[in-house]
């Protein structure tokens, strides 16, 4: 049975964050919800030392590319629904 992998990178801005602690509070909550709800691997991949920006990566493995796309789309909707974060850019690759 073939396995398919989907990877999505999202660049975020946290306009209300005044400190790294403010950003990390929102970011860690978001990453925990993504991992738990969608069974994804998630990580902050850039902007670690910036208090208003971050890039996160999400990875999904499934038995069809359609399922990967569906899961990543739902994960993106969850990220976009977070009022304390703004999505600046999204890159998605499914194979």
Secondary structure by P-SEA (a helix, b strand, c coil): cbbbbbbbbbbbbbcccccaaaaaaaaaaaaaaaaaaccccccccccccccccbbbbbbbbcccaaaaaaaaaaaaaaaaacccccccbbbbbcc
